Amino acid sequence: MNNDLEAPKLRLKWVYLSWVGMAFSSLIIGMIAAVVQGPPEPVVTKLGISNFSIFAIVLYSFGSTIAVMILFYLLKRQRMNLAAIGFRGKLTYQGMLLSILGLVVAFILYPVIEAALSPIGIPMFWRGGASSALRLSTLPDMALILAFAVLLGPIAEEIIFRGYILNALSRQTKKLIAAYIWSALIFASAHLFVGPGTIIFIFFWSFIPSFLFLRFRNLYPGIIMHILNNFITYVAFPLWWLD
């Protein structure tokens, strides 16, 4: 696996971008709660969004997109182009095949982790009865999930966490496994609002797009895998298996 990813000037001084999505969503939700002096869920319902979790996903994805815009600006100031974070080459047949294989591994991984944590009382989600799959009850629900959870969110996360964080880490450590672990920890920490078991799952899940990024030295296989993963989780599963 080649560790010679372009951009020798890429450093971890912008690591704060990892938590912009979480900070942005927390800020907006907190502001709404402060204005109405109560839970924000009724406000979200009035916007035509049937599930508060959808609203939280939209905020997180929007915040992550803001982080990407900041990263692009910072790269430009350092006279680095987008090739520095993995926008190079093209998606090959091998890359597509491994993306699909990674997707299969990801969906095998979840029940394995859930089964391992259940006997010791660690729930997958903070709120009892929560589900990673959302019921899409309205057209706004579907539109928001497709735009933010399936497209913007995965692309933004792959740029920040693999194109930047993993890329920079892989240049600053002699042991590649350390780059995998640290980038996985940072990625998992950006999802603290989901739940303890899911955080553990996300930690191990992130090794898959990390492998794809370092294997092909571009973002495209990881982006494809991430988009397919979120489409199945947030669209296909709620529409076909929960109904």
N, C-alpha and C positions, 0 to 999 in steps of 0.2 A: 504494500500500500504506500503510495508516494506521498511524502510529507511536504513536498516542495510546492506548496500553494503560493500563488503569486502574492504580491504586496508585502515586501519586507518591512514596510513602515507600520503595518497594522498592529496595534497594541490594544490592551484591555482598558485603556483609560476612559472608554465610553461604555463600560459595562453597565452603567445605570440605565441604559436604554432597554435592558432586559425587563425592567419593572415598570416601564412607562404605561403599558397596557393595564396592568393591575392597579396602578396608582390612579390612572385616569378614570377607570370604571368605579373605583371606590370613592373618588372625589365627587363624581356626578351623582351617584346614588346617595351619598351623604348629604349633598346639597339639596336634593329633592326631599329627603327625609326631614331636613332642617326647615325647609320652606313650609311643608305641609304639617310639620310638627307631629309626625307619625310615620307609620310604615309607608314606603314608596309604592307598594304593589297597586293600590287603587289608581294612582296616577298613571302607571304603565297600562293598566287595563283600559283607561280612557283613551289611550293612544291607539287602541285597536290591537294591542299585543296581548295574547291570551295567557302567556306564560312569562313570569318574571325572569326566569333563567335565560330566555331568548334575549330579553333586554340587556341582561348582564353580558351575554356573549357579544352582542352588538357593540357595547361600550368597550369591552376588552379588545375586540378586533379593531375598532376605530382608533383606540389609543395605541395599539401596536403599529397601525399604519402611520400614525404621527411619528412614532419612534423611527420607522423606516425613512420617513422624509427627513428627519433630523440626521440620521446616519448618512444619507446621500449628500446632504449639505456639508457635513463634516469631512466626508471623503473628498468632496470637491475642493474644500479648503486645503486638504493635504495633497492635492493634485493626483488623486487616485481615481481611476475609473471603475465602472461596475464589474469589470473582470476581476478586480481585487477581492470581491466578495462572492465570486462564483458564477457570475453571468458570463460564461465563456463556453465555447464549443457548442454541442447540440445534444439532444436526447437521442441516444442510440437504442437499437433493439435490445441490446444487453441491459442497458439502463432501465428500459421499460419493463423487461422481464424481472429484474431484481426488485424493481418497485412493487410489482404485483406479489412477488414472493415475500417481500417485507410486509406487505399488507396482510397476507395470510398469517405470518408469524405474529403480527400485532394482535389479530383477533383470536389467536390461540393463547396468547400471553395473558389477556384480561381474565378469563375464567380461572386460569391457573393461579394467578395472584389472589383473586377473590377467594378461591378455595383454601389457599394457604393462610390467609388472614382471618377468615371467618372463625376458626376454632379458638383463636386468641382474642377475639372480641374487637378487632379493628374493622370499623365499617368503611365502605368505599366512599361514602359521602357524609358530609357534616350533618345534614338534615335527614332524619329517618324517613325511609320510603322514597328518597330522591332517586332519580334515574339519570344515567348519562344520556339516554335517548329522550327526546322531547316530543310531546304530542303536538302536531302542527294543525291547529284548529281553524285558522283563518288564512286568507291569501296574504295579508301582511306578515304573518308568521313565516310562511314559505319563502316569500321574497327576501325577508331579512336573513333567514338561515342560509339561503343560497348565496346571497351577496356577501355576508360577513363570516359565517361559520365555515362555508365550503370554499369560498374563493379568497377574499381579502385576508382572513385570519391565517390560514395555512401559508400563503405566500409571504406575509409579513413575518410570521414566526420563523420560517426557514431562512429568510434573509438575516434576521437578527441573531437567531440562536445557532444556526449552522454557518451561514455565510460570513458572519462577523465573529461571534463568540468562539465557536469551535475552531474556526480558521486561526484566530489570534492565539488561542490556547495551544494549538498544535505547533505553533512556531516558537512558543516560549517554554516548552517542556521537552525533555529528551525521551520521555516515555509516553507513547501515544495513548496508552490506557488511562493515564492521568488526564489527558485532554478530554477523553470520553467521559470520565467520571465527573470532572468539574463542570463540563458543559451540561451534563445531565442534571446535576445538582442545581445549577442556575436555572435551567428550563423548568424543573419541577418546582422551584421556589416561586416562579412566576404564576403558578397555579394553586397557590395555597388556599384560595377560596373554595375549591372544589370539594375536597375531603381527604382524609388521611390515607385511605387505601388507594384512591385514585392518584394521589401524589406519588405513591410508591410505583404504581403502574406507569405513570408518565415518566418517572425516572428511567425505568428499564425500556419503555417504549422509545425514548429519545435516542437510544443506541442504534436504532434501525436507520432513521434518516441521517444520523451522524456517519454511519458506515457508508451509506450511499454517497454522501458528500465527499468523503475522503477517498472513496474508491474511484469515483469518476471525475473528481476535482471540478464539479460544477453543481449548481443547485437544482437542476431540472429533475433528476430522478426522485430526490427527496420531496420536491414540491408536488410532483404527480402522486407519490405515495400518500402524502399528507392530505391532499385534496380528496383522493378516493376514500381514505380512512374517514374523513369527516362527512363525506357524502353518505356513506353507509351508516355511520353512527347517528347523524342528525336528520337525514332525509329518508333513506331506504328503510331503516329499522323502524322508525315511528310510523311510516305510512303503510308498510306491508306486514310487519310482524306484530305490532302492537294493536292493530285494528281487529 
